[in-house]
Amino acid sequence: MAFLQIYGIGVLIILGFMTILWIVSLILRNSSIVDIFWGTGFVIANWVYFALTPDGFPARKWLIVTLVTIWGLRLSLYILWRNWGKGEDFRYQKWREEAGGKMVVAEFLQGLSAARALAVDYLCAAAGSADQRHTGQADHP
């Protein structure tokens, strides 16, 4: 599978995840739930690219997927613990007051930005071949 195909699949999966999260935040009127799921987004992106890049260097792929999973889940669980039972974060309340109806659009655009940001680095790291260890060059033109 080509790099851009893998990238596109990953972005669509992350976009779907962020869209569902955005809809839930509208229903709950609590945009701060995105903070809880931020680390989980990295974990999801990482596992998607791990699965879609079978030709990558296995040791590097396992190291990346393990470290990102530990970090992302730790981050999400910590923020969940810290925010449990509290209302929406004051920053989101202030932004909603300042932006009015535009806040809904701004939140969704932030989700799109996150989808792109979560995609690039992990895919590049996972898709590289073992040959890059020795030459520093990609094995694809």
C-alpha positions in Angstrom: 0.0 0.0 0.0 1.3 3.4 -0.9 2.3 6.0 1.7 -0.5 8.4 0.7 -3.1 5.7 0.8 -2.0 4.7 4.3 -1.9 8.4 5.4 -5.4 8.9 4.0 -6.8 5.9 5.8 -5.3 7.0 9.0 -6.5 10.6 8.7 -10.1 9.3 7.9 -10.1 7.1 11.0 -8.8 9.9 13.2 -11.2 12.3 11.6 -14.1 9.9 12.3 -13.0 9.5 15.9 -12.7 13.3 16.4 -16.0 13.9 14.7 -17.8 11.5 17.1 -16.0 13.1 20.0 -17.1 16.6 18.8 -20.7 15.5 18.5 -20.6 14.1 22.0 -19.1 17.3 23.3 -22.0 19.3 21.7 -24.6 17.0 23.3 -22.9 17.3 26.7 -22.0 21.0 26.2 -18.6 20.1 27.5 -15.7 20.7 25.1 -13.2 19.7 27.7 -13.8 16.1 27.1 -11.4 16.4 24.1 -8.6 16.8 26.6 -9.3 13.3 28.0 -9.3 11.7 24.6 -6.2 13.6 23.3 -3.7 10.9 24.4 -6.1 8.1 23.1 -6.1 9.7 19.7 -2.3 9.2 19.5 -2.7 5.6 20.5 -5.4 5.0 17.9 -3.3 6.7 15.2 -0.2 4.7 16.2 -1.9 1.3 16.1 -3.6 2.1 12.7 -0.2 2.9 11.2 1.4 -0.1 12.9 -1.2 -2.3 11.3 -1.0 -0.7 7.8 2.8 -0.7 7.5 3.8 -4.4 7.4 7.1 -3.7 5.7 8.5 -1.3 8.4 11.4 -2.3 10.6 9.7 -4.5 13.3 11.9 -3.5 16.3 11.3 0.2 15.6 7.6 -0.3 15.1 7.2 -2.3 18.3 9.2 0.3 20.3 7.1 3.2 18.9 3.8 1.4 19.4 4.6 0.4 22.9 6.0 3.8 24.1 3.1 5.8 22.5 0.5 3.4 23.9 1.9 3.7 27.4 2.3 7.5 27.1 -1.1 8.1 25.5 -3.1 5.9 27.8 -1.3 7.4 30.9 -2.1 10.9 29.7 -5.8 10.1 29.0 -6.2 8.3 32.3 -4.6 11.1 34.3 -6.7 13.8 32.7 -9.8 11.7 33.2 -8.9 11.2 36.9 -8.2 14.9 37.3 -11.4 16.1 35.6 -13.8 13.4 36.9 -17.0 15.0 38.3 -16.0 18.5 37.3 -17.8 20.6 34.7 -16.4 22.0 31.6 -12.9 23.6 31.9 -13.0 27.3 32.4 -10.9 27.9 29.2 -13.6 26.3 27.0 -16.3 28.3 28.8 -14.4 31.5 28.2 -13.8 30.7 24.5 -17.5 29.9 24.1 -18.5 33.2 25.5 -16.0 35.1 23.3 -16.8 33.2 20.1 -20.5 32.8 20.5 -21.9 30.5 17.7 -18.5 30.4 16.0 -17.2 28.1 18.8 -18.9 25.1 17.2 -17.0 25.6 14.0 -13.7 26.4 15.8 -14.0 23.2 17.8 -14.5 21.1 14.7 -11.6 22.7 12.9 -9.4 21.9 15.9 -10.4 18.3 15.5 -9.4 18.4 11.8 -6.1 19.9 12.8 -5.6 17.1 15.3 -6.3 14.5 12.7 -3.5 15.8 10.5 -1.1 16.3 13.4 -1.6 12.8 14.7 -1.0 11.2 11.4 2.3 12.4 9.9 5.0 11.5 12.4 3.9 8.0 13.3 3.3 7.0 9.8 6.8 8.2 8.7 8.4 6.3 11.6 6.4 3.1 11.1 6.7 3.0 7.3 10.5 3.3 7.1 12.3 0.2 6.1 15.2 -1.7 7.8 17.5 -0.5 5.1 17.3 3.1 6.4 19.2 1.9 9.5 22.3 1.4 7.4 22.2 4.0 4.7 20.0 6.7 6.0 18.1 6.6 2.7 14.6 5.4 2.0 14.4 2.3 -0.2 11.7 4.0 -2.3 12.5 6.7 -4.8 
